Amino acid sequence: MKFRRFLISLSIVTALLALSISDVKACTCSFVGPPCEEYWQSQAVFAGKVIKKSTFYVEEGEGDSRYRYQRMLVRFSIEQAFKGIVGDEVEIVTGMGGGDCGYHFEDGERYVVYAIRDGRDKSRLYSGICLPQTESLLTNANLGETISERAGRTISHEIAPIADVRSTEHYRRAVAGNALAKILRRLM
């Protein structure tokens, strides 16, 4: 009897809680393709090192539905610009992590970053977990022939190709890695 009363009370509290939530924002990535495909859909692609991170607040909505949330501003020194970057430094906006699609960039680490111009402020570049962030394992490496080969090897481990009668998973990983290395060599 007590257990039944507890279950009924719990159900009522859960229903009231669910009805009181008006708007929920969360990260939904429709599909992240291979980096060679994402390259053509991104407005900026570069290799760089994180030199500074800071946070700021964004306000959205109107009236009683107004809310604010935190964003991360990440400054990179550019080591190699592949697409859409001019200058020695660039700032990327990303979320804080969790359900807001933010990517956790580490201070002092090197990354290959894919970014888009999105949101109300088209002058800013945005990046997050819904875009490929091929973390560079290239600490103290020269950007050139080595980056293309290492990026090719890295991407072959990041993808999950299928195996069927036309080719094996191993072969498709190798082809993807070789294709990315070839694209990067041509861009340099």
C-alpha positions, -999 to +999 in steps of 0.1 A: +000+000+000+028+024+010+048+015-021+018+021-044+012+055-028+049+063-033+047+054-070+016+075-075+032+105-058+064+101-078+044+099-111+025+131-102+057+150-093+074+138-125+044+149-146+043+183-130+080+188-135+077+178-171+048+202-177+067+231-160+096+230-184+089+254-213+120+253-235+150+229-235+181+234-256+204+205-264+230+195-289+218+176-319+242+167-346+225+154-377+255+138-393+292+145-392+308+133-424+344+125-430+369+154-428+374+156-465+336+162-470+334+185-440+362+206-455+340+217-483+311+225-460+332+246-435+339+282-440+373+279-423+398+251-418+431+256-401+458+240-379+466+261-349+476+262-312+453+274-284+468+305-268+439+318-247+404+309-236+377+331-220+340+329-214+311+353-222+273+353-219+247+352-247+211+363-241+183+350-262+145+350-262+120+377-254+099+387-224+094+359-199+112+335-222+144+354-220+174+333-209+212+335-210+239+309-213+277+308-213+300+304-243+337+298-247+359+321-268+391+303-279+420+322-295+444+303-317+477+311-332+475+300-368+502+275-379+487+266-412+456+281-428+438+257-452+406+276-459+390+309-449+416+323-425+436+354-430+462+365-404+482+350-376+454+346-350+417+337-350+390+334-324+365+305-324+333+305-304+322+271-289+299+259-262+309+250-226+305+212-232+278+189-220+245+194-240+255+226-259+278+210-285+309+227-272+343+212-279+368+212-250+399+228-265+429+225-242+453+254-235+486+250-254+474+221-276+474+220-313+443+211-334+430+209-369+398+230-366+368+231-389+346+261-383+314+277-397+299+312-396+266+306-378+242+324-355+233+361-355+269+373-356+281+362-390+315+378-384+323+351-358+335+316-364+319+287-345+330+252-339+320+223-317+315+186-314+293+185-345+323+194-367+353+171-369+381+183-347+410+161-357+432+167-326+467+172-337+492+148-322+519+169-339+535+186-310+566+204-322+562+191-357+566+213-388+535+218-407+542+204-442+546+169-455+544+155-420+510+170-411+494+155-442+507+121-434+498+122-397+464+137-404+458+108-428+468+083-402+447+100-375+415+102-397+418+065-405+412+058-368+384+084-364+361+070-390+339+039-388+335+026-424+314-005-432+328-037-447+308-054-474+314-074-506+330-043-524+358-037-499+369-042-463+368-018-434+407-018-434+408-009-470+383+020-466+402+034-437+434+033-457+417+051-487+402+078-464+436+084-448+454+086-482+427+109-496+430+133-467+468+133-469+466+140-507+442+169-502+464+185-475+495+181-496+478+199-525+466+227-502+501+234-488 
